[in-house]
Amino acid sequence: MKTLLSIVTGCLLACGVTASELVYQPVNPNFGGNPLNGSYLLGNAQAQNDYKDPEARSSTFERPSELERLTSSLQSRLLSQLLADVGEGNEGSIVTDDFAINIVDDQGVLSILIEDINTGEVTQIEVDGLVPDTF
C-alpha cells in the first residue's frame, strides 16, 4: 500500500501543475451577464411561479355565439349609417339593448346624446363648427 501511495505521489510531483486566476462572470444580464441568458432565466422563473391572482379573470375566452356576432355587426352597421346620415345634414337616433343614441345637427353644432339604458347615465358630446368637406 505504501508503494502505491509513493508511486502516486511521485507521479503528481513529476507532473507540472498550472493554475490560473479565477474570474467571476455574472449569469444575469441585468448585472452584466450574457444577454442571451435572459429568456432562459425568465423561463425558469415563470416555471417556478405558482402564484395565481385570486382577482384575475379566467383566462379562458368564450367565443360569442353566432347570434351575438350578428347582433353586434348589425348594431355597428346601423351606427355607421346613422353617422353617415348626420354628415349629410340629417338627424337620427338608434336604440340598442344597452344604449340610446340621439344625434342632432343644430345649425352647425353637432350634439350626440348617449344614454346608458341599464344605469340611466347620460353623456353629451357637442362639436362646434363642423369642418366642410371641401378644403
Backbone as CSV, one residue per row, in Angstrom:
resi,resn,N_x,N_y,N_z,CA_x,CA_y,CA_z,C_x,C_y,C_z
1,MET,0.809,-1.171,0.000,0.000,0.000,0.000,0.863,1.250,0.000
2,LYS,1.995,1.165,0.797,2.890,2.306,0.837,3.538,2.538,-0.503
3,THR,3.820,1.487,-1.212,4.458,1.654,-2.514,3.509,2.299,-3.515
4,LEU,2.254,1.933,-3.447,1.270,2.542,-4.348,1.123,4.025,-4.042
5,LEU,1.089,4.378,-2.775,0.975,5.775,-2.367,2.210,6.558,-2.787
6,SER,3.366,5.958,-2.670,4.596,6.660,-3.068,4.665,6.814,-4.582
7,ILE,4.123,5.854,-5.337,4.121,5.961,-6.795,3.174,7.090,-7.231
8,VAL,2.002,7.140,-6.634,1.031,8.180,-6.986,1.594,9.548,-6.608
9,THR,2.184,9.660,-5.457,2.769,10.930,-5.022,3.896,11.329,-5.947
10,GLY,4.720,10.391,-6.357,5.824,10.676,-7.271,5.316,11.151,-8.620
11,CYS,4.249,10.545,-9.113,3.680,10.963,-10.400,3.125,12.380,-10.311
12,LEU,2.453,12.680,-9.208,1.881,14.018,-9.051,2.969,15.076,-8.960
13,LEU,4.038,14.762,-8.293,5.125,15.717,-8.161,5.887,15.876,-9.474
14,ALA,5.948,14.821,-10.268,6.680,14.876,-11.522,5.921,15.697,-12.568
15,CYS,4.590,15.697,-12.509,3.790,16.461,-13.476,3.789,17.924,-13.079
16,GLY,3.860,18.749,-14.057,3.796,20.179,-13.786,2.356,20.596,-13.481
17,VAL,2.186,21.408,-12.511,0.874,21.876,-12.115,0.747,23.331,-12.533
18,THR,-0.326,23.631,-13.246,-0.552,25.015,-13.661,-1.886,25.474,-13.099
19,ALA,-1.974,26.741,-12.860,-3.214,27.318,-12.339,-3.384,28.700,-12.942
20,SER,-4.622,29.136,-12.995,-4.880,30.492,-13.495,-5.815,31.194,-12.506
21,GLU,-5.934,32.475,-12.681,-6.756,33.286,-11.793,-8.232,33.025,-12.087
22,LEU,-9.060,32.901,-11.049,-10.497,32.718,-11.217,-11.139,34.080,-11.457
23,VAL,-11.973,34.161,-12.478,-12.645,35.414,-12.809,-14.146,35.184,-12.710
24,TYR,-14.833,36.066,-11.955,-16.280,35.940,-11.791,-16.976,36.485,-13.029
25,GLN,-17.886,35.712,-13.571,-18.703,36.121,-14.718,-20.164,36.006,-14.292
26,PRO,-20.898,37.136,-14.173,-22.307,37.030,-13.765,-23.144,36.336,-14.833
27,VAL,-24.214,35.698,-14.403,-25.111,34.990,-15.317,-26.259,35.897,-15.739
28,ASN,-26.803,36.651,-14.796,-27.967,37.504,-15.049,-27.569,38.686,-15.936
29,PRO,-28.281,38.915,-17.050,-27.941,40.028,-17.929,-28.133,41.397,-17.278
30,ASN,-28.966,41.472,-16.240,-29.146,42.740,-15.542,-27.898,43.162,-14.787
31,PHE,-27.046,42.214,-14.493,-25.837,42.513,-13.741,-24.576,42.304,-14.570
32,GLY,-24.703,42.400,-15.883,-23.534,42.322,-16.743,-23.300,40.975,-17.376
33,GLY,-24.220,40.055,-17.214,-24.067,38.732,-17.818,-24.431,38.749,-19.292
34,ASN,-24.346,37.612,-19.904,-24.645,37.461,-21.322,-26.127,37.749,-21.572
35,PRO,-26.470,38.650,-22.511,-27.875,38.964,-22.785,-28.676,37.772,-23.296
36,LEU,-28.021,36.769,-23.839,-28.730,35.596,-24.332,-29.261,34.719,-23.203
37,ASN,-28.835,34.975,-21.970,-29.335,34.214,-20.824,-30.697,34.713,-20.355
38,GLY,-31.150,35.862,-20.840,-32.375,36.477,-20.346,-33.597,35.612,-20.505
39,SER,-33.831,35.075,-21.687,-35.025,34.262,-21.912,-34.957,32.960,-21.123
40,TYR,-33.777,32.413,-20.973,-33.615,31.192,-20.180,-33.973,31.449,-18.721
41,LEU,-33.467,32.550,-18.163,-33.749,32.870,-16.771,-35.225,33.193,-16.558
42,LEU,-35.831,33.905,-17.513,-37.253,34.230,-17.408,-38.102,32.958,-17.464
43,GLY,-37.750,32.044,-18.347,-38.478,30.777,-18.429,-38.396,29.988,-17.141
44,ASN,-37.220,29.964,-16.529,-37.069,29.265,-15.251,-37.895,29.928,-14.161
45,ALA,-37.903,31.259,-14.130,-38.668,31.979,-13.112,-40.157,31.740,-13.287
46,GLN,-40.642,31.756,-14.519,-42.064,31.534,-14.754,-42.461,30.088,-14.447
47,ALA,-41.561,29.154,-14.678,-41.861,27.757,-14.372,-41.982,27.531,-12.866
48,GLN,-41.234,28.307,-12.090,-41.267,28.159,-10.642,-42.397,28.950,-10.002
49,ASN,-42.967,29.919,-10.724,-44.003,30.782,-10.171,-45.327,30.026,-10.122
50,ASP,-45.813,29.766,-8.907,-47.095,29.083,-8.768,-48.164,30.005,-8.202
51,TYR,-47.914,31.310,-8.183,-48.880,32.275,-7.658,-50.000,32.484,-8.665
52,LYS,-51.230,32.439,-8.195,-52.398,32.721,-9.017,-53.124,33.897,-8.392
53,ASP,-53.381,34.951,-9.177,-54.084,36.126,-8.695,-55.546,35.759,-8.464
54,PRO,-56.032,35.889,-7.231,-57.422,35.495,-6.979,-58.436,36.422,-7.641
55,GLU,-58.045,37.664,-7.934,-58.967,38.610,-8.545,-58.900,38.617,-10.067
56,ALA,-57.985,37.854,-10.637,-57.839,37.838,-12.090,-58.994,37.078,-12.723
57,ARG,-59.396,37.561,-13.888,-60.443,36.870,-14.625,-59.923,35.542,-15.143
58,SER,-60.852,34.696,-15.438,-60.476,33.421,-16.032,-59.839,33.681,-17.391
59,SER,-58.780,32.987,-17.675,-58.067,33.219,-18.928,-58.726,32.511,-20.108
60,THR,-59.810,31.815,-19.844,-60.476,31.129,-20.945,-61.360,32.104,-21.698
61,PHE,-61.230,32.129,-22.982,-62.002,33.023,-23.843,-63.234,32.283,-24.319
62,GLU,-64.384,32.911,-24.103,-65.615,32.324,-24.589,-65.983,32.986,-25.903
63,ARG,-66.049,32.204,-26.932,-66.383,32.722,-28.248,-67.859,33.113,-28.276
64,PRO,-68.163,34.328,-28.783,-69.574,34.726,-28.844,-70.342,33.834,-29.815
65,SER,-71.611,33.681,-29.524,-72.446,32.854,-30.392,-72.677,33.574,-31.719
66,GLU,-73.187,32.841,-32.679,-73.462,33.425,-33.992,-74.491,34.552,-33.882
67,LEU,-75.476,34.380,-33.029,-76.497,35.405,-32.846,-75.898,36.678,-32.241
68,GLU,-75.012,36.521,-31.268,-74.352,37.685,-30.660,-73.469,38.407,-31.673
69,ARG,-72.777,37.651,-32.498,-71.927,38.264,-33.526,-72.766,39.010,-34.554
70,LEU,-73.897,38.426,-34.959,-74.784,39.075,-35.914,-75.377,40.351,-35.320
71,THR,-75.802,40.296,-34.071,-76.356,41.466,-33.402,-75.326,42.583,-33.317
72,SER,-74.116,42.242,-32.947,-73.039,43.236,-32.857,-72.739,43.849,-34.221
73,SER,-72.713,43.024,-35.237,-72.446,43.510,-36.590,-73.540,44.447,-37.072
74,LEU,-74.788,44.090,-36.812,-75.910,44.946,-37.216,-75.897,46.274,-36.466
75,GLN,-75.598,46.237,-35.164,-75.514,47.478,-34.395,-74.411,48.372,-34.931
76,SER,-73.279,47.786,-35.253,-72.175,48.561,-35.807,-72.555,49.182,-37.144
77,ARG,-73.217,48.409,-37.975,-73.645,48.902,-39.289,-74.666,50.025,-39.155
78,LEU,-75.624,49.884,-38.237,-76.624,50.931,-38.030,-76.001,52.216,-37.498
79,LEU,-75.057,52.089,-36.578,-74.372,53.284,-36.068,-73.575,53.962,-37.173
80,SER,-72.919,53.176,-38.002,-72.164,53.740,-39.117,-73.078,54.474,-40.079
81,GLN,-74.216,53.885,-40.394,-75.176,54.522,-41.295,-75.744,55.792,-40.664
82,LEU,-76.002,55.762,-39.370,-76.523,56.923,-38.666,-75.533,58.081,-38.729
83,LEU,-74.260,57.797,-38.510,-73.245,58.851,-38.585,-73.075,59.368,-40.007
84,ALA,-73.215,58.502,-40.995,-73.135,58.936,-42.388,-74.305,59.849,-42.728
85,ASP,-75.490,59.530,-42.217,-76.664,60.367,-42.461,-76.509,61.740,-41.827
86,VAL,-75.896,61.801,-40.645,-75.683,63.089,-39.986,-74.716,63.937,-40.798
87,GLY,-73.753,63.320,-41.428,-72.806,64.045,-42.274,-73.492,64.696,-43.462
88,GLU,-74.640,64.171,-43.851,-75.394,64.738,-44.968,-76.416,65.764,-44.493
89,GLY,-76.425,66.093,-43.201,-77.340,67.094,-42.680,-78.586,66.525,-42.053
90,ASN,-78.705,65.226,-41.969,-79.874,64.597,-41.361,-79.644,64.400,-39.871
91,GLU,-80.695,64.113,-39.164,-80.625,63.779,-37.755,-81.078,62.344,-37.602
92,GLY,-80.748,61.743,-36.469,-81.175,60.377,-36.293,-80.958,59.885,-34.886
93,SER,-81.499,58.727,-34.630,-81.323,58.093,-33.329,-81.350,56.590,-33.519
94,ILE,-80.775,55.916,-32.559,-80.776,54.463,-32.572,-80.841,53.985,-31.128
95,VAL,-81.555,52.910,-30.913,-81.691,52.322,-29.585,-81.250,50.868,-29.673
96,THR,-80.290,50.496,-28.827,-79.837,49.109,-28.745,-80.236,48.559,-27.382
97,ASP,-79.793,47.359,-27.067,-80.102,46.776,-25.761,-79.473,47.568,-24.623
98,ASP,-78.322,48.183,-24.894,-77.576,48.855,-23.830,-77.609,50.378,-23.921
99,PHE,-77.737,50.921,-25.126,-77.608,52.364,-25.306,-78.724,52.928,-26.169
100,ALA,-79.022,54.219,-25.918,-79.892,55.003,-26.800,-79.051,56.187,-27.263
101,ILE,-78.883,56.324,-28.561,-78.018,57.359,-29.120,-78.864,58.277,-29.982
102,ASN,-78.818,59.578,-29.680,-79.521,60.598,-30.461,-78.491,61.566,-31.015
103,ILE,-78.560,61.816,-32.314,-77.640,62.744,-32.966,-78.470,63.865,-33.569
104,VAL,-78.119,65.116,-33.209,-78.862,66.288,-33.652,-77.871,67.291,-34.226
105,ASP,-78.161,67.796,-35.423,-77.352,68.841,-36.049,-78.130,70.152,-35.919
106,ASP,-77.720,71.005,-34.980,-78.437,72.249,-34.686,-77.629,73.435,-35.193
107,GLN,-77.816,73.805,-36.442,-77.193,74.972,-37.079,-75.673,74.983,-36.891
108,GLY,-75.038,73.897,-37.263,-73.584,73.815,-37.220,-73.019,73.258,-35.928
109,VAL,-73.863,73.013,-34.927,-73.421,72.409,-33.673,-73.955,70.984,-33.642
110,LEU,-73.057,70.036,-33.672,-73.436,68.622,-33.664,-73.516,68.154,-32.218
111,SER,-74.675,67.672,-31.798,-74.876,67.170,-30.431,-75.145,65.674,-30.498
112,ILE,-74.411,64.937,-29.720,-74.588,63.494,-29.623,-74.923,63.175,-28.174
113,LEU,-76.098,62.623,-27.935,-76.534,62.218,-26.600,-76.508,60.703,-26.525
114,ILE,-75.729,60.190,-25.594,-75.605,58.742,-25.419,-76.139,58.409,-24.030
115,GLU,-77.196,57.602,-23.980,-77.793,57.230,-22.700,-77.587,55.739,-22.471
116,ASP,-77.008,55.422,-21.329,-76.849,54.026,-20.931,-78.175,53.582,-20.336
117,ILE,-78.861,52.686,-20.998,-80.193,52.274,-20.581,-80.157,51.541,-19.244
118,ASN,-79.099,50.779,-18.993,-79.009,49.988,-17.766,-78.842,50.860,-16.528
119,THR,-78.025,51.924,-16.621,-77.743,52.757,-15.449,-78.462,54.097,-15.491
120,GLY,-78.922,54.517,-16.654,-79.575,55.820,-16.777,-78.580,56.959,-16.944
121,GLU,-77.304,56.662,-17.020,-76.271,57.688,-17.175,-76.327,58.253,-18.599
122,VAL,-76.214,59.588,-18.697,-76.293,60.260,-19.993,-74.980,60.987,-20.246
123,THR,-74.445,60.826,-21.448,-73.245,61.525,-21.874,-73.602,62.371,-23.077
124,GLN,-73.177,63.638,-23.034,-73.457,64.541,-24.151,-72.135,65.009,-24.745
125,ILE,-72.059,64.915,-26.072,-70.880,65.365,-26.812,-71.341,66.437,-27.784
126,GLU,-70.697,67.592,-27.721,-71.037,68.680,-28.648,-69.797,69.053,-29.442
127,VAL,-70.001,69.208,-30.762,-68.927,69.618,-31.654,-69.376,70.901,-32.322
128,ASP,-68.629,71.997,-32.097,-68.962,73.292,-32.691,-68.256,73.461,-34.019
129,GLY,-68.943,74.092,-34.967,-68.321,74.467,-36.235,-67.789,73.286,-37.021
130,LEU,-68.650,72.517,-37.600,-68.225,71.368,-38.379,-67.387,71.828,-39.568
131,VAL,-66.347,71.098,-39.873,-65.457,71.416,-40.968,-66.131,70.980,-42.263
132,PRO,-66.197,71.848,-43.278,-66.818,71.430,-44.535,-65.994,70.357,-45.238
133,ASP,-66.664,69.634,-46.134,-65.999,68.521,-46.834,-64.952,69.016,-47.810
134,THR,-65.094,70.232,-48.348,-64.129,70.752,-49.329,-63.078,71.578,-48.629
135,PHE,-61.872,71.470,-49.088,-60.758,72.209,-48.480,-60.270,73.258,-49.430
